[in-house]
Amino acid sequence: MGLQYDNSAFYYFLLSSLTLYLLPSYLYIFKTVVTVFFKKEEYNEPRTSKEKEKIERIKLNKKKESVLTSKSFLINLAITLILTIVFILLASSLSSDSEIMSFDPYEILSIDRSATTKDIKSAYRKKSLKYHPDKNPDNPTAQATFMLIAKAYEALTDPVAKSNWEKFGNPDGKQSLEISIGLPTFLLSAEWRSIILLTYLFSMVVLLPTVVWYYYNDSSKYGEMGIMYKTWGWLNHSLTGQSEARTVPEVLAGCAEFHEMVMPKDIEGEKAKMAELQQQVRESMIRPRYNHVLVVKGNMLLHSHVLRLPLSPEYEAQRLAIVKGSPLLLKAMVEHSHQKMWLKTATEVIKFSQFLVQALWINDSPMQQLGLTRSECKSLPPLVQFLSLPLPSRSSALSKSKVPPSSIPDVLSASSSLPLLDVVAAVFVEDDEDTKIYQNDLITVRVTSTRLNVPEGSTAQPVLGEGWEGVRNEGWWCILCTREGKIVHINKVTDDSRTFKHDIKFMAPPKGKYEMKVMMFSDDYVGLDKDVPVSFEVLDPSLLPAYKVHEDDAALDDEPTMFEQMMAGNIEEESESEEEGTTVNKHEDSDSEDEDSSDEEVEAKKNK
């Protein structure tokens, strides 16, 4: 019997497939609704009045209703509702189809269980005439139904068939496992052939190639670190070994990730807006190297950020998007500088990251991170010196300065949040008998950093930055470089513990004395960078004591390996077989010689 299409199996397949989408979708919708209406937003405890104002501003900008009215949420909701209706229809169809598949002859013939033989014959006659193959030549479904009607009639009229149905649920008796195709039966109908063929052609010729092209086109844009290939090419073109922090905004503005968000709709109208913004940032910008509208606009938006200039709502949204997308691109710039061995460029990019987070620029005082103005900073000591003072001394210094008394609590609170780092670097070789370093040893430089502002057992607070919206945790760039400025190691450390360690491993260079430097650059704060010298001596490996092999180890070295033993065994077998063959040949030769001599003797007797 050939395989048949089975509606029930197809319905089960569709229901399972729909469940894979509907279940996560409903969970997402439920969590979103609960978050919007019941969960309270969590924010850091404000440390200063300015930080409190910033949190209130974030709360106003982040409206709860915007999540439920967003485009992605509404599209997902619409798709979920449509698929839910399809799910219900399929479930109801499966329920009705399951009644037929259970083989109830009364249901198949549409008669009551109290029907007489006459009623059974009458119902059979009507049904069989309706679904007879002669009347439905192009309808395989009707033919299958006709066979089902015949079986139902047989199950109710033939005693043997009826007994089999009552015992095994089938008039033919106990059945073995049947296999069918999990596709709907309408695919066999002639009236659906054109639609099915067109659907197949559309799926294979249009839909599938479009999906593959879209996926390939989207994935082919991104390379290492999730950065677009165009951006890597741009960094290779625009960054140099002498790049400075003041040139980084222009390089950052040219990254391909920002092109769509800053692309102007009206070029002429955009030029007028850009001209107005240019008047405000011109004095703080260096002469641009590139005149493309996207690079110029992004460059000015970044300068307006570090200069803390107010902008129109449209420009403010674009500036915020650029600032949020900058950390990953700045990390890519550091990685590119590392590959090129540009120490200066790497450090200048990190310094610009500090300016971006704090919304400060080149000529601003680091003391402005405490919420002070430029004029108020002039009467105060430098930032590191100020943070080194105990709290009473800081309060006294502020009271004697131009800082208003109302602002002193905010400044003291901010000064307690800024990290003051103590760095110690140790050089050693792990698992070594002595403390000396020899050529080709694996050297470990362990950098131990301690945040002096963090109490024992506590962790660092989130970054206090005027230019960053939202929560940001501290990060430190650990750089090991030579005296000549060659980068040996560079990595970002994000440990928020009071004391954190970072190990740098590299192979010991040729013998000689070396002087290096470990630099710890903050990724978030200006003026708190720290560097410590590292020096070590590498000795000639010939000075190492001679290695003496233990007697047992030497004996093991003399023993043959398993491979050698196997090869020796094979050679012995081959030699034995050759010797046996040679002996056999000798016996054969002697036998032939005896036969020859006996023949000669017989001939001699005959002659006599």
C-alpha positions as CSV (number, residue, x, y, z in Angstrom):
1,M,0.0,0.0,0.0
2,G,1.4,3.4,-1.0
3,L,2.0,6.3,1.3
4,Q,-0.9,8.7,1.8
5,Y,-1.1,12.4,2.8
6,D,-2.2,12.8,6.4
7,N,-4.0,16.0,7.5
8,S,-3.5,15.3,11.2
9,A,0.3,14.9,10.9
10,F,0.4,18.1,9.0
11,Y,-1.7,20.0,11.6
12,Y,0.5,18.7,14.4
13,F,3.6,19.9,12.5
14,L,2.1,23.4,12.0
15,L,1.0,23.6,15.6
16,S,4.4,22.7,16.8
17,S,6.1,25.2,14.5
18,L,3.7,28.0,15.6
19,T,4.4,27.2,19.3
20,L,8.1,27.8,18.8
21,Y,7.2,31.4,17.9
22,L,4.0,32.0,20.0
23,L,5.4,30.9,23.4
24,P,8.5,33.2,23.4
25,S,6.4,36.0,21.9
26,Y,3.8,35.8,24.6
27,L,6.5,35.7,27.3
28,Y,8.1,38.8,25.8
29,I,4.7,40.7,25.6
30,F,3.9,39.7,29.2
31,K,7.3,40.8,30.5
32,T,7.0,44.1,28.7
33,V,3.6,44.9,30.0
34,V,4.6,43.9,33.5
35,T,7.7,46.1,33.3
36,V,5.8,49.1,32.0
37,F,2.9,49.0,34.5
38,F,4.3,47.4,37.6
39,K,8.1,47.4,37.7
40,K,9.8,50.6,38.9
41,E,12.8,52.0,37.1
42,E,16.0,51.6,39.1
43,Y,18.5,54.4,39.1
44,N,21.7,55.1,41.0
45,E,21.5,57.0,44.2
46,P,22.3,60.6,43.1
47,R,25.6,61.8,44.6
48,T,25.3,65.4,43.5
49,S,22.5,67.8,42.6
50,K,23.6,67.8,39.0
51,E,23.4,64.0,38.9
52,K,20.0,64.2,40.4
53,E,18.9,66.6,37.7
54,K,20.4,64.2,35.1
55,I,18.4,61.3,36.4
56,E,15.2,63.3,36.4
57,R,15.9,64.3,32.8
58,I,16.4,60.6,31.8
59,K,13.1,59.7,33.5
60,L,11.3,62.4,31.5
61,N,12.9,61.3,28.2
62,K,12.3,57.7,28.8
63,K,8.5,57.5,28.7
64,K,7.0,54.2,29.7
65,E,4.3,54.4,27.0
66,S,6.9,54.6,24.3
67,V,7.8,50.9,24.7
68,L,4.2,49.7,24.1
69,T,3.8,52.1,21.1
70,S,7.1,51.3,19.5
71,K,7.1,50.0,15.9
72,S,8.8,46.7,16.7
73,F,6.4,45.9,19.6
74,L,3.3,46.6,17.6
75,I,4.5,44.5,14.6
76,N,5.3,41.6,16.9
77,L,1.9,42.0,18.6
78,A,0.1,41.9,15.3
79,I,2.0,38.9,14.1
80,T,1.3,37.1,17.4
81,L,-2.4,37.8,17.2
82,I,-2.7,36.5,13.6
83,L,-0.7,33.4,14.4
84,T,-2.9,32.8,17.4
85,I,-6.0,32.8,15.2
86,V,-4.3,30.4,12.8
87,F,-3.3,28.2,15.8
88,I,-6.9,28.0,17.0
89,L,-8.3,27.2,13.6
90,L,-5.7,24.4,13.2
91,A,-6.5,23.0,16.6
92,S,-10.2,22.9,15.8
93,S,-9.4,21.2,12.4
94,L,-7.2,18.7,14.1
95,S,-10.0,17.9,16.6
96,S,-12.5,17.2,13.8
97,D,-10.0,15.3,11.7
98,S,-9.1,13.2,14.8
99,E,-12.7,12.0,15.0
100,I,-12.4,10.6,11.4
101,M,-9.0,9.0,12.1
102,S,-10.4,7.2,15.2
103,F,-12.6,5.2,12.7
104,D,-16.1,5.4,14.1
105,P,-18.3,3.9,11.4
106,Y,-21.4,5.6,12.8
107,E,-19.8,9.0,12.5
108,I,-18.5,8.2,9.0
109,L,-22.0,7.2,7.8
110,S,-23.6,10.0,9.8
111,I,-26.1,7.7,11.6
112,D,-27.1,7.0,15.2
113,R,-25.8,4.1,17.1
114,S,-29.4,2.8,17.4
115,A,-29.7,2.7,13.6
116,T,-31.2,-0.5,12.0
117,T,-29.7,-2.5,9.2
118,K,-32.0,-0.7,6.7
119,D,-30.8,2.7,8.0
120,I,-27.2,1.6,7.6
121,K,-27.7,0.4,4.0
122,S,-29.6,3.6,3.2
123,A,-26.8,5.8,4.6
124,Y,-24.1,3.8,2.8
125,R,-25.9,4.1,-0.5
126,K,-26.2,7.9,-0.2
127,K,-22.6,8.4,0.9
128,S,-21.2,6.0,-1.7
129,L,-23.0,7.6,-4.5
130,K,-21.8,11.0,-3.4
131,Y,-18.1,10.1,-3.2
132,H,-18.0,7.4,-5.9
133,P,-14.7,7.6,-7.9
134,D,-16.6,7.8,-11.2
135,K,-18.3,11.0,-10.1
136,N,-15.1,12.4,-8.7
137,P,-12.3,11.4,-11.1
138,D,-10.0,14.2,-10.2
139,N,-10.5,14.3,-6.5
140,P,-8.2,11.9,-4.5
141,T,-9.9,13.0,-1.3
142,A,-13.3,11.8,-2.5
143,Q,-11.8,8.5,-3.4
144,A,-10.2,8.0,0.0
145,T,-13.5,8.9,1.6
146,F,-15.3,6.4,-0.6
147,M,-13.0,3.7,0.7
148,L,-13.6,4.8,4.3
149,I,-17.3,4.6,3.8
150,A,-17.0,1.1,2.4
151,K,-15.0,0.0,5.4
152,A,-17.6,1.6,7.8
153,Y,-20.4,-0.3,6.1
154,E,-18.4,-3.5,6.3
155,A,-17.7,-2.9,10.0
156,L,-21.5,-2.6,10.7
157,T,-22.8,-5.4,8.5
158,D,-20.1,-8.2,8.4
159,P,-19.9,-10.1,11.7
160,V,-16.1,-10.8,11.3
161,A,-15.4,-7.2,10.4
162,K,-17.6,-5.9,13.3
163,S,-15.8,-8.2,15.7
164,N,-12.4,-6.9,14.5
165,W,-13.6,-3.3,14.9
166,E,-14.8,-3.8,18.4
167,K,-11.6,-5.6,19.5
168,F,-8.9,-3.7,17.5
169,G,-10.7,-0.5,16.3
170,N,-10.3,-1.6,12.7
171,P,-12.6,-3.9,10.6
172,D,-9.5,-5.5,9.0
173,G,-8.2,-6.7,12.4
174,K,-5.1,-5.9,14.3
175,Q,-2.9,-3.5,12.2
176,S,0.8,-2.9,12.1
177,L,2.3,0.6,12.2
178,E,1.2,2.7,9.3
179,I,3.4,5.5,7.8
180,S,1.9,8.5,6.0
181,I,3.2,11.8,4.7
182,G,2.6,14.7,7.0
183,L,1.2,17.0,4.3
184,P,-2.4,18.1,3.7
185,T,-4.6,16.2,1.4
186,F,-5.6,19.2,-0.6
187,L,-2.2,19.0,-2.3
188,L,-3.6,16.1,-4.3
189,S,-6.5,18.1,-5.6
190,A,-6.4,19.2,-9.2
191,E,-7.9,22.6,-8.5
192,W,-5.0,23.5,-6.2
193,R,-2.2,22.4,-8.6
194,S,-1.7,25.8,-10.2
195,I,-1.7,27.7,-6.9
196,I,0.7,25.1,-5.4
197,L,3.0,25.4,-8.4
198,L,3.1,29.2,-8.3
199,T,3.7,29.1,-4.5
200,Y,6.6,26.7,-5.0
201,L,8.1,28.8,-7.8
202,F,7.7,32.0,-5.8
203,S,9.3,30.4,-2.7
204,M,12.3,28.9,-4.6
205,V,12.9,31.7,-7.2
206,V,12.0,34.9,-5.3
207,L,11.5,34.4,-1.5
208,L,14.5,32.1,-0.7
209,P,17.1,34.0,-2.8
210,T,15.8,37.3,-1.3
211,V,16.2,36.0,2.3
212,V,19.7,34.6,1.5
213,W,20.7,37.8,-0.2
214,Y,19.5,40.0,2.7
215,Y,21.2,37.8,5.2
216,Y,24.5,37.8,3.3
217,N,24.3,41.5,2.5
218,D,23.8,42.3,6.2
219,S,26.3,39.9,7.6
220,S,29.0,40.8,5.0
221,K,29.1,44.3,6.3
222,Y,30.5,43.4,9.7
223,G,34.0,42.1,10.6
224,E,36.0,41.7,13.7
225,M,34.5,43.0,17.0
226,G,31.2,43.6,15.2
227,I,32.6,46.6,13.4
228,M,31.7,47.3,9.8
229,Y,34.3,46.6,7.2
230,K,33.9,50.2,5.9
231,T,34.8,51.5,9.4
232,W,38.0,49.4,9.5
233,G,39.0,50.8,6.1
234,W,38.2,54.3,7.3
235,L,40.3,53.8,10.5
236,N,43.2,52.5,8.4
237,H,42.9,55.6,6.2
238,S,42.3,58.3,8.8
239,L,44.3,57.2,11.8
240,T,48.0,57.8,11.9
241,G,50.9,57.2,14.3
242,Q,50.8,60.9,15.3
243,S,47.0,61.3,15.8
244,E,46.0,63.4,18.8
245,A,42.8,63.6,21.0
246,R,41.7,66.7,19.1
247,T,41.6,64.8,15.8
248,V,39.7,61.8,17.2
249,P,36.2,63.4,16.8
250,E,36.7,63.7,13.1
251,V,37.8,60.1,12.8
252,L,34.9,58.9,14.9
253,A,32.4,61.0,12.9
254,G,33.5,59.2,9.7
255,C,32.7,55.7,11.0
256,A,30.1,53.9,8.8
257,E,27.9,53.1,11.8
258,F,26.9,56.8,12.1
259,H,26.1,57.5,8.4
260,E,22.4,56.6,8.5
261,M,21.6,58.4,11.7
262,V,23.2,61.7,10.7
263,M,22.3,61.6,7.0
264,P,20.4,64.9,6.2
265,K,17.1,64.7,4.4
266,D,17.4,68.3,3.0
267,I,21.0,69.1,2.1
268,E,20.4,72.9,1.6
269,G,18.4,73.2,4.9
270,E,21.0,71.1,6.7
271,K,23.8,73.4,5.6
272,A,22.1,76.4,7.2
273,K,21.8,74.5,10.5
274,M,25.4,73.3,10.3
275,A,26.6,76.8,9.6
276,E,24.9,78.0,12.8
277,L,26.5,75.2,14.8
278,Q,29.8,75.8,13.3
279,Q,29.9,79.3,14.7
280,Q,29.7,77.9,18.2
281,V,32.3,75.2,17.9
282,R,34.8,76.8,15.4
283,E,37.2,78.0,18.1
284,S,37.6,74.6,19.7
285,M,38.0,72.6,16.4
286,I,41.1,72.2,14.4
287,R,41.0,72.6,10.7
288,P,39.1,69.6,9.3
289,R,40.9,67.2,6.9
290,Y,37.7,66.0,5.3
291,N,34.8,68.0,3.8
292,H,32.1,65.3,3.5
293,V,28.8,66.5,4.9
294,L,28.5,63.4,7.2
295,V,32.0,63.8,8.6
296,V,31.6,67.5,9.2
297,K,28.3,67.2,10.8
298,G,29.3,64.3,13.1
299,N,32.5,66.2,14.0
300,M,30.5,69.3,15.1
301,L,28.0,67.2,17.1
302,L,30.8,65.6,19.0
303,H,32.5,68.9,19.7
304,S,29.1,70.3,20.9
305,H,29.0,67.4,23.3
306,V,32.4,67.9,24.9
307,L,31.7,71.7,25.0
308,R,28.3,71.1,26.7
309,L,26.4,73.2,24.1
310,P,22.6,73.1,23.9
311,L,21.2,71.8,20.6
312,S,17.8,71.5,18.9
313,P,15.8,68.3,19.7
314,E,16.7,66.8,16.3
315,Y,20.5,67.4,16.7
316,E,20.3,66.4,20.4
317,A,18.9,63.0,19.5
318,Q,21.6,62.5,16.9
319,R,24.3,63.5,19.3
320,L,23.1,61.2,21.9
321,A,23.0,58.3,19.4
322,I,26.6,59.0,18.4
323,V,27.8,59.2,22.0
324,K,26.1,55.9,22.9
325,G,27.7,54.2,19.9
326,S,31.2,55.5,20.4
327,P,32.7,53.2,23.1
328,L,32.9,50.2,20.8
329,L,34.4,52.3,18.0
330,L,36.9,53.8,20.3
331,K,37.9,50.3,21.5
332,A,38.4,49.4,17.8
333,M,40.6,52.5,17.4
334,V,42.8,51.3,20.3
335,E,43.0,47.8,18.8
336,H,44.0,49.3,15.4
337,S,46.7,51.4,17.1
338,H,47.9,48.3,18.9
339,Q,48.3,46.4,15.7
340,K,50.2,49.3,14.2
341,M,52.3,49.7,17.4
342,W,51.2,53.3,17.7
343,L,51.5,54.0,21.4
344,K,50.8,57.7,21.1
345,T,47.6,57.2,19.1
346,A,46.3,54.5,21.5
347,T,46.7,56.8,24.5
348,E,45.2,59.8,22.7
349,V,42.1,57.7,21.7
350,I,41.7,56.7,25.4
351,K,42.0,60.3,26.5
352,F,39.2,61.3,24.1
353,S,37.1,58.6,25.7
354,Q,37.6,60.4,29.0
355,F,36.6,63.7,27.5
356,L,33.5,62.1,25.9
357,V,32.3,60.6,29.3
358,Q,32.9,63.8,31.3
359,A,31.9,66.2,28.5
360,L,35.2,68.1,28.9
361,W,37.7,69.3,26.3
362,I,41.4,69.9,25.9
363,N,41.7,73.2,27.8
364,D,39.2,72.3,30.6
365,S,40.5,71.6,34.1
366,P,40.1,68.0,35.4
367,M,38.7,69.6,38.6
368,Q,35.5,70.4,36.6
369,Q,34.6,66.7,36.9
370,L,33.6,67.6,40.5
371,G,30.9,70.0,39.3
372,L,33.0,73.2,39.4
373,T,33.3,75.9,36.9
374,R,36.6,76.9,35.3
375,S,37.0,80.0,37.4
376,E,36.3,78.1,40.6
377,C,39.0,75.5,39.8
378,K,41.8,78.2,39.6
379,S,41.9,78.6,43.3
380,L,42.1,74.9,44.1
381,P,45.0,72.4,43.9
382,P,45.3,69.9,41.0
383,L,42.8,67.1,41.0
384,V,45.2,64.3,42.2
385,Q,46.6,66.4,44.9
386,F,43.0,67.4,46.0
387,L,41.8,63.8,46.1
388,S,44.9,62.8,48.2
389,L,43.7,65.1,51.0
390,P,41.5,63.8,53.7
391,L,37.9,65.0,53.7
392,P,38.3,67.7,56.3
393,S,41.2,69.2,54.4
394,R,39.2,69.1,51.2
395,S,36.4,70.9,52.9
396,S,38.8,73.5,54.3
397,A,40.3,74.1,50.8
398,L,36.9,74.5,49.3
399,S,35.8,77.0,52.0
400,K,38.9,79.1,51.2
401,S,38.2,79.1,47.5
402,K,35.7,80.8,45.3
403,V,33.3,77.8,45.5
404,P,29.9,78.8,46.9
405,P,29.1,77.2,50.3
406,S,26.0,75.7,48.8
407,S,28.0,73.7,46.3
408,I,30.6,72.3,48.8
409,P,28.6,69.2,49.8
410,D,28.2,68.3,46.1
411,V,31.9,68.7,45.4
412,L,32.9,66.6,48.4
413,S,30.5,63.9,47.4
414,A,31.8,63.9,43.9
415,S,35.4,63.8,45.1
416,S,34.6,60.6,47.1
417,S,33.4,58.9,44.0
418,L,36.4,59.6,41.8
419,P,39.0,56.8,42.0
420,L,42.5,57.5,43.2
421,L,44.6,54.6,42.0
422,D,47.7,53.1,43.6
423,V,49.6,50.8,41.2
424,V,52.3,48.3,41.9
425,A,54.0,46.1,39.3
426,A,56.0,43.0,40.0
427,V,58.1,40.9,37.5
428,F,58.6,37.2,38.0
429,V,58.7,33.8,36.4
430,E,56.1,31.3,37.7
431,D,57.1,27.9,39.0
432,D,60.8,28.7,38.9
433,E,63.4,27.6,41.4
434,D,65.1,31.0,41.6
435,T,64.1,34.6,41.1
436,K,66.3,35.1,38.0
437,I,65.0,35.5,34.5
438,Y,66.7,33.7,31.6
439,Q,66.1,34.0,27.9
440,N,62.9,32.3,26.6
441,D,61.4,32.2,30.1
442,L,57.7,33.1,30.3
443,I,57.8,36.4,32.1
444,T,54.7,37.6,34.2
445,V,54.2,41.2,35.0
446,R,51.6,41.4,37.7
447,V,49.9,44.8,38.0
448,T,48.1,45.3,41.3
449,S,45.9,48.3,41.4
450,T,44.1,49.6,44.5
451,R,41.3,52.2,44.5
452,L,42.2,54.3,47.6
453,N,38.7,55.9,47.6
454,V,36.9,52.6,48.0
455,P,36.6,51.1,51.5
456,E,37.7,47.6,52.3
457,G,35.1,45.1,51.2
458,S,33.3,47.5,48.9
459,T,33.3,47.9,45.1
460,A,33.7,50.9,42.9
461,Q,30.6,53.1,42.3
462,P,29.3,53.7,38.8
463,V,31.0,56.4,36.8
464,L,30.1,60.0,37.7
465,G,30.1,61.7,34.3
466,E,28.3,64.7,33.0
467,G,28.4,63.6,29.4
468,W,27.1,60.1,29.9
469,E,23.4,59.2,30.0
470,G,22.7,56.1,32.1
471,V,24.8,53.7,34.2
472,R,28.4,53.1,33.2
473,N,31.0,51.1,35.2
474,E,34.6,52.0,35.6
475,G,37.2,50.7,33.1
476,W,41.0,50.9,33.1
477,W,43.3,50.4,30.1
478,C,46.5,48.5,31.2
479,I,49.4,49.2,28.8
480,L,52.9,47.7,29.0
481,C,55.4,49.5,26.7
482,T,59.1,49.6,26.2
483,R,61.3,52.7,26.7
484,E,61.2,53.2,22.9
485,G,57.4,53.4,22.9
486,K,56.7,49.9,21.5
487,I,53.5,48.3,22.8
488,V,54.1,45.0,24.5
489,H,50.5,44.5,25.9
490,I,47.3,46.5,26.0
491,N,44.0,45.4,27.5
492,K,40.9,46.9,29.2
493,V,40.2,45.8,32.8
494,T,36.7,46.2,34.1
495,D,37.0,44.7,37.6
496,D,35.2,46.9,40.1
497,S,36.9,45.5,43.2
498,R,38.9,47.7,45.5
499,T,42.0,45.8,44.6
500,F,42.3,44.1,41.3
501,K,45.1,42.4,39.5
502,H,46.1,42.0,35.9
503,D,48.8,39.6,34.6
504,I,50.8,40.3,31.5
505,K,52.7,37.4,30.1
506,F,55.4,37.4,27.4
507,M,58.5,35.5,26.4
508,A,61.8,36.8,27.8
509,P,63.9,38.7,25.2
510,P,67.6,38.1,24.6
511,K,70.0,38.7,27.5
512,G,70.3,42.2,28.7
513,K,68.8,44.9,31.0
514,Y,65.3,46.2,30.1
515,E,63.4,49.2,31.3
516,M,59.6,49.2,30.6
517,K,56.6,51.1,31.9
518,V,53.1,50.1,33.0
519,M,50.5,52.7,32.3
520,M,47.0,52.6,33.7
521,F,44.6,54.9,31.8
522,S,41.1,55.5,33.0
523,D,38.5,55.0,30.4
524,D,36.1,57.4,32.2
525,Y,37.9,60.1,34.2
526,V,40.3,62.8,33.1
527,G,43.6,63.4,34.9
528,L,43.7,60.2,37.0
529,D,46.1,58.2,34.8
530,K,48.9,56.4,36.5
531,D,52.2,54.9,35.3
532,V,54.9,52.9,37.1
533,P,58.4,51.8,35.8
534,V,59.3,48.2,35.3
535,S,62.8,47.0,35.0
536,F,64.3,43.5,34.8
537,E,67.4,41.7,33.7
538,V,67.5,38.7,31.3
539,L,70.4,36.3,31.8
540,D,72.1,34.0,29.3
541,P,70.5,30.5,29.4
542,S,73.9,28.9,29.4
543,L,74.3,30.0,33.0
544,L,71.6,27.6,34.0
545,P,72.8,24.5,35.9
546,A,73.2,21.4,33.7
547,Y,70.2,19.2,33.7
548,K,70.9,15.7,35.0
549,V,68.7,12.9,33.9
550,H,67.7,10.5,36.6
551,E,69.0,6.9,36.3
552,D,65.5,5.5,36.1
553,D,64.5,8.0,33.4
554,A,67.7,7.1,31.5
555,A,66.8,3.4,31.6
556,L,63.3,4.2,30.3
557,D,64.8,6.1,27.4
558,D,66.9,3.1,26.4
559,E,63.8,0.8,26.3
560,P,62.2,0.4,22.9
561,T,58.9,2.1,22.3
562,M,55.7,0.2,21.5
563,F,56.1,1.1,17.8
564,E,59.6,-0.2,17.7
565,Q,58.5,-3.4,19.4
566,M,55.8,-4.0,16.9
567,M,58.2,-3.3,14.0
568,A,60.7,-5.8,15.5
569,G,58.0,-8.4,15.8
570,N,57.0,-8.0,12.2
571,I,60.7,-8.3,11.0
572,E,61.2,-11.5,13.0
573,E,58.0,-13.1,11.5
574,E,59.1,-12.2,8.0
575,S,62.6,-13.6,8.5
576,E,61.2,-16.9,9.9
577,S,58.9,-17.2,6.9
578,E,61.8,-16.6,4.5
579,E,63.9,-19.3,6.3
580,E,61.1,-21.8,6.1
581,G,60.7,-21.1,2.4
582,T,64.4,-21.6,1.9
583,T,64.4,-25.0,3.7
584,V,61.4,-26.2,1.7
585,N,63.2,-25.3,-1.5
586,K,66.3,-27.2,-0.4
587,H,64.2,-30.3,0.2
588,E,62.6,-29.9,-3.2
589,D,66.0,-29.6,-4.9
590,S,67.3,-32.8,-3.1
591,D,64.2,-34.7,-4.1
592,S,64.7,-33.7,-7.7
593,E,68.3,-34.7,-7.6
594,D,67.4,-38.2,-6.2
595,E,64.8,-38.6,-8.9
596,D,67.4,-37.7,-11.6
597,S,70.0,-40.2,-10.2
598,S,67.5,-43.1,-10.0
599,D,66.6,-42.5,-13.7
600,E,70.3,-42.7,-14.7
601,E,70.7,-46.0,-12.9
602,V,67.7,-47.5,-14.6
603,E,69.1,-46.5,-18.0
604,A,72.5,-48.1,-17.2
605,K,70.9,-51.4,-16.3
606,K,69.0,-51.5,-19.6
607,N,72.1,-50.9,-21.6
608,K,73.9,-53.8,-19.9
